Amino acid sequence: MPTYIVLGNFTDQGIRSVRDSLKREDAFRKQCEKVGARVTDVYRTMGRYDLAAVLDAPDDVTLTSLLYSVGALGNIRTETLRAFTRQETDEAIAKM
């Protein structure tokens, strides 16, 4: 299953209700489970991003749908990176 790193920033709305952010994370984890995705870890971060999450999802479309749903709530904006394992990287290099 593909792995993704999701970087997030609170919107103005999201930071005003930051006390609810752990409840929102719990709801997101449940939503992921329903579509066969899994949240490995979520970190609150200092610097350019307010949070970083590591997720496994069945495919790009499933992850995109999840993030559209989260974004539509108006609390966070995300940037997503597809992460490749060592094995996947080895396979890519072998095709060069």
C-alpha positions in Angstrom: 0.0 0.0 0.0 1.4 3.4 -0.9 2.7 5.7 1.9 2.1 9.4 2.0 3.4 12.2 4.1 0.9 15.0 4.6 2.0 18.4 5.7 -0.6 20.7 7.1 -1.2 24.3 8.1 -4.1 25.5 10.2 -6.4 28.0 8.5 -7.6 31.0 10.5 -10.6 29.0 11.4 -8.5 26.0 12.4 -6.2 27.8 14.7 -9.2 29.6 16.4 -10.5 26.1 17.3 -7.1 24.5 17.9 -8.5 23.0 21.2 -10.6 20.7 19.0 -7.7 19.5 16.8 -7.3 16.2 18.7 -11.0 15.4 18.2 -10.6 16.3 14.5 -7.6 14.0 14.3 -9.6 11.1 15.9 -12.5 11.7 13.4 -10.0 11.7 10.5 -8.5 8.4 11.7 -11.9 6.8 11.7 -12.7 8.2 8.3 -9.4 6.6 7.0 -10.3 3.2 8.5 -13.6 3.3 6.6 -11.9 3.5 3.3 -9.0 1.1 4.0 -6.4 3.8 4.8 -4.3 3.9 7.9 -2.8 6.8 9.8 0.7 5.7 11.1 1.5 8.9 13.0 0.5 12.5 13.3 3.0 15.1 14.7 2.4 18.7 15.6 5.5 20.6 14.3 7.3 23.8 14.6 8.4 25.8 11.6 6.8 26.0 8.2 4.1 23.5 8.9 1.8 23.0 11.9 1.6 19.3 11.5 2.9 16.3 9.6 1.2 13.0 9.2 2.2 9.6 7.8 -0.5 7.6 6.1 -0.9 4.4 4.1 -3.8 4.4 1.6 -4.9 2.0 -1.1 -4.2 4.5 -3.9 -3.9 8.1 -4.8 -7.6 8.6 -5.5 -8.6 7.3 -2.0 -6.1 9.6 -0.3 -7.1 12.6 -2.4 -10.8 12.0 -1.5 -9.9 11.9 2.2 -7.9 15.1 1.9 -10.7 16.9 -0.1 -13.1 15.9 2.8 -10.7 17.3 5.4 -10.0 20.5 3.4 -13.7 21.1 2.9 -14.1 21.4 6.7 -12.0 24.6 6.5 -9.6 23.9 9.4 -6.5 22.9 7.5 -4.7 23.2 4.2 -2.5 20.3 3.2 0.5 19.4 0.9 1.0 15.8 0.2 4.1 13.9 -0.7 4.1 10.3 -2.0 6.8 8.5 -0.1 8.7 5.6 -1.6 10.2 2.7 0.3 13.7 1.4 -0.3 12.3 -1.5 -2.3 10.2 0.8 -4.5 13.2 3.0 -5.1 15.3 -0.1 -6.0 12.6 -1.1 -8.5 12.6 2.4 -10.0 16.3 2.4 -10.3 16.3 -1.1 -11.9 14.0 0.3 -14.7 16.5 3.1 -15.6 
